[in-house]
């Protein structure tokens, strides 16, 4: 391929640690290791030194936390995005952001190629490469898992030991994980058996719900135009909001999900996720929507949520159809303003109140007591017209029988 310089999406984990060395040995090229700070916290400690020690020409760590929260997480949550009813898309939504800045850095560094650590069986290869195509279609792409002769993570561990590369995955920790400020995902290794319960010691963002506080905690979340802006009256930026909500939810063991999902490439995969803040945020958002969003707009929007979520999952964040859908989703949020009150307790998040100065819920109309704004006898004609087609169908059927 004649590659001279590669920008590698580098996490410092098993795969990308091996890839960095492999790229140098295989292509004789220079490698710029790019690490996106999406809120991994201590996972970024020492990552620059590790990349340089493994042979990188340069290591660049970019703080993308605010952009991730405000321009990727919040738009997805304005749309109530969720894949197959359970997965809040924490990894899926991060990949296009990483790939976007990978392309930017390739331009700045004069690189002619980019590389990622996604396997040939997974979804991430698609998410990375569709973004590359959308933003810089002429860039060369190196996908080592589709090129080298290593077949398993055991092979990678052996490669690392041979080259003296320290990696966080060992036989004592036989699974892989991906973390950002929205979630942590776990897959592979011992989790490949869908009958085996995850080890409680595996989780890092949430306590075991059984060990969460015995007293419920009540919190309030304020929304403006579909975006959360404050917790208990304290206004926060997007990243600070999500980080604080993660701590609150994690303390109560909220947001653990164990599922078998359908990958884009056609196979089923078992994934375990922690999404404490996101779980609370989605429930609160829907509570405020329930009193501020028009019925028909809500029903139409809800019909689009599965397709919107599949677009994120399948890597089409930078596509004409996603741009179109996002505008529709955001238009539906113009009146979504108010406050949700929630009770957090041992892994559960329950809505216990909602209010808004733009509420479409009017007690004068909804009351079961006597009122002066609704004539109940008007329902007679409404029901007769609503059921007219049903009556006609039955009359026709009876006519055929006779």
N, C-alpha and C positions, 0 to 999 in steps of 0.2 A: 504493500500500500504506500510505501515511501513516506512513512510518518516521521516527522522530525520532533514535534512537541505535542504532548497530550495533556489535557486538563482532566484529571481523574476526580470523580465524585468520591471523596475519601472520608470514611467514617472512623477509621482506626480499628474496625472490627476484623473478623477473620478474613472475609472475602477480599475486602479492599486492601488489607495489609499484604496479602499474597499478590494481588493484582499489581500493586505498585512495583514490586520486585520483578514480577513476570513481564510487565511491559518493557522494562529496561533491558532485561535479558533477551526477550523475543524480538523487539523492534529496534533495539539500540538507540532509543529515543530519550529525550528529556521528558520528565514528568513533573507537572505542577499539581500538587495535592490540594484540592479545594474542599474545605469542610464548612458546612452551613450550620451556624448556631441557631437551632430552632427550639432551644430550651432543654437540651439534653443534660444540662448541669454538669456534674462531675465526670460524665463520659468524655468531655472535651479536654479534661486535664491531661497535659503532657502530649497532646495529639500532634502539635507542631514538631516537637523534638523527635517524636516517634517517626513521623513521615520523613524528616530529614535524615535520620539514622538509617532508614530503610532505603534511601537513595534518591529521594525527591530533590529536584532542583530548587524548588521553592514550596513552602506550605502557606496557604492563605486561609484564614478563618474569618468568615464574614458573619456579623451579627444580623440575622434576618428575623429576629423574634417579632418585632412590631409588624413588619410586613406580612409575616406568616399569619399572625392573628387577625390583622385588620383587612388584608386583601385576599386571603384564602379561606381561613377558618370562618370568619364572620359571614362572608357571602354564602358559604355552604350552609351555615346554620340559619341564615335568613330564609333559605329554601327548605329547611327541615330535612336536609339530605341524610339518608340512611340506606345502606345497602342490604338487601334481603331481610329487612325488618330488624336488624340487630347491629350491624357494623357501622360505626360513625366515621369511617373513612380517614382515620388519623394518618396512616401511611400514604394512602392514595392521594390525599390533598397536598402532601408535602413534596412529592416527587416533581410536579411541574415547577414549583418554586426553585428547588435545587437545580433542576435542569436549566431554568431561565438564567440563573446567575452563573452557571457553568459556561453557558454560551457567552455571557458578558465577559467573563474572565478569559475565555479563549480569545476573544477579540482584543482584550487589553494586553495579553501576554504573547500575541502573535502565534497562537497554537493552531495547528491544522487538523487536530483531532480531539475528540472527547471520549471518555470511557466511563463505564459504570460497573458495579458489582452484581447486577441482577442476573439470576440464573435463567437458563433457557426454558424452564418450566413455569416461571412465575409471571406475575402481572407487571412488576416494576420495569422490566425491560421495555415493555410497550409504553409505559408512562414516560420514561426518560426519552425514548427515541421519537415518539410522536411530538414531544415538545421540541427536540432538536430540529425535526423536520419543519415544524411550524415557524420557528424563529431563525434558523439558519440552515436551509436545506442543503447547502454545499459542504457542510462540515463532515469530516470522516468520523466514523463511529467504530470503536473497538469494544466488542462484547466478549471478554475472555471466556466466560462460561460456554459460549458457542464455538470457541476455537481450540482451547487447550484439551489435553488428554486426561486431565483430572476429572474424576467422575463423582466424587462425593466430598463431603466436608471432612471425612477422615483423611482423604488424600491431601486436602489443604493443610490440615494440622501437621501431617508428616512433612509437607513442603516447608511449613513454617519452622518446624524443629530443625530441619536440615540447614536452613539459612539463618537460624538464630533470630527469628522474628517473633517477638512476644505477641500473643493473641489472647483475647478474653474468653474464647470458647475452648473448653477442654473436655475430656471424657467425663470429668466430674460435673460439668455443666453442659449437658448434651442437648442444647436447643439454641436457637438464634433469637435475637430480639432487636427491635427497632424502636427508638424513643424520640419523642419531641414533646413540646409543651401541651399538645392535645391528648396524646396517649402513649402507651407502650404496647407493642405487639410481641407475641411469642409464637414461634412455630418451629417445626422440625424436631428431630431427635425423639425424645420420649413422648412428645406431644403428637406424634404421628399415629399413635393408637388412640382413636376417638373414645375408647372405653376407659382410658386411664385418667384419673382426676389430676389436675395440675398440682404441683407441689406448692403448698401455701407459702413456703419461703421464697418462691420465685418472684412474687409481686413486689414492686418497688414504689408505686404511687399510692396504693391503698392498703389499709389495714384489713385483716380478716374481719368480715362483718360480725362474726361471733365475738370478736374481741373489741369491737367499736364501743364508744361510750354508751352507758346504760340510760342516759338522759337524752331525749331528742333535742335538736337544735333548730330554731326557727330563723330563717333568713329571708330577706326581701331583695329582689332583683328588679331594677328599673330598666325599661326599654324605650328607645326612641327610633322610630322608623325601622323597627325590626332588629336593631342592634342593642345588646346589653351595654349599659353605660355606668351602672352603679350597683354596689353591693351594700345593703344596709345604709343607703344614703351617701356612701363614699364614692364619688366619681373617679373612675380609673381609665387609663388608656387600655387599648385592646389587649396587649401582652400582659400588662399588670393585672387586668381583670381576670384573664384566664388562669394566670399563675395563682392568684389568690383563691379563686374558686376551686382549683385543683386541690389546694391544701385543705380547704373546708370539706370538700367531698371525700378526699382521701382519708381524712380522719374518721369518717363515718362508713368507710368501706363501700362507697358508691361507685358504680361504673364498671364492675367486672363482667365480662362476657366471654363465654366459651361456645364457639360455634363451628360448624362445618359449612364452608361457603363454596360457591361455584366460581372458580377462576375463569378468566377470559379465555385461557388456552384450552379449556375443555374439561379439566379434571376438578375433583372436589379436594378441598384442603381444610385441615383443621387449624383454626387460629384462636388464640386466647388474647384478650385485650383488656386494658385498663383505661377508662376514659372518664375520670371522676367529674371534672369541671364541665366537660362537654355534655355528659348525661344530664346534669342539673340544668345546664343552659337550654337544652332542647325542650325539656319539660316546662321550664319557666316561659320560654318563648311561645309554646303552644297554648299555655294558659292565658297569656296576654292576647294572643290572636283570637282566642275563643270569644272574647267580648268586644273585639275591635274590627274584626275582618268580616266583610259581607259574606253571606252564606254561599252564593253562587261563585264568587271569586275564590273562596276557600276550597270548594269542591273541585273547581277547575284546576286550581293550583295543586291540590292533593293528587289529582290524576297524573300530573307531570312529575311529581317527586321521584317515583321509581326510575323514570327515564333520565332525569337529571342526575340521580345518584349513580346510575350505570355509566353515564358519561365520565364522571369523576373516577370511578373505579377502573374504567377501561382506558383512561389516559387522554381523554379528549377535552382537557381543560382549555387549551388554546385551539378552539375550533369555531367555525361560524355558528353551528347549532348551539354550542354552549353560551356563546356571547348573546345569542337571541334569547335563550331560556333565562339567562341571568337577568336580563333586562325585564323580562316578564315577572320573574320572582321578586325583583326589587320594587317594581311597580305595585305589586300586591302588598308591600310592606309600608306604604306611605301613611296608613292610619294606625299602624301597630305601635302604639305608645301607651305605656302604663306600667304597673307594678304587679309582680307575682310574689306571693308569700308561700314559702315552702317549709315543710317539716322533714328534716333529715334524721334518719334513725336506722342504724344497723343494716346498711346496704340499700335502704329504700329512700326514695324521694317522692313526697306526697304534696300535691298542691292543696293548700288550705285557705287560699284567698287570692283574689285578683281584682284590680281596680284600674280605671282609666278615665281621664277627663274627655276621652273620645269614645266612650263605651257605647256600643249599640245595644247592650242589654238594658232594657228599660223596665224597672219594676212595675210601673203603672200598667204596662201591657201584659207582663208575664205573671202577675199575681193570681193566686187562686181565690183571693178574697174579692169582694164586690168592687167593681171599677166602673168608670164612666167613659172609657176610651175604646172599648171593644164590645161589639154586639155579637153575642154568641150565636144568635140565629142566622147571621150572615154565613156561617159555615155550611148551612144546608145547600145553597147553590154551588158553593165552592166544591163540596164533596161530589155533588151530582155531575158537575162538569169534569172533575178529576177522574171519575169512574166511568165516564161515558163510553170510552173505547172498550172497557171490560164488559159492560152491559151488551154492547153491539156484538162483540165476539161470541158471547154466550147465546144470544138470541139467534145468531146465524147457525151455530152448532146445533141448537135444538131444531131449527128448521130443516137441516139436512137429515136429522134422525127421523123426522116425521115423513 
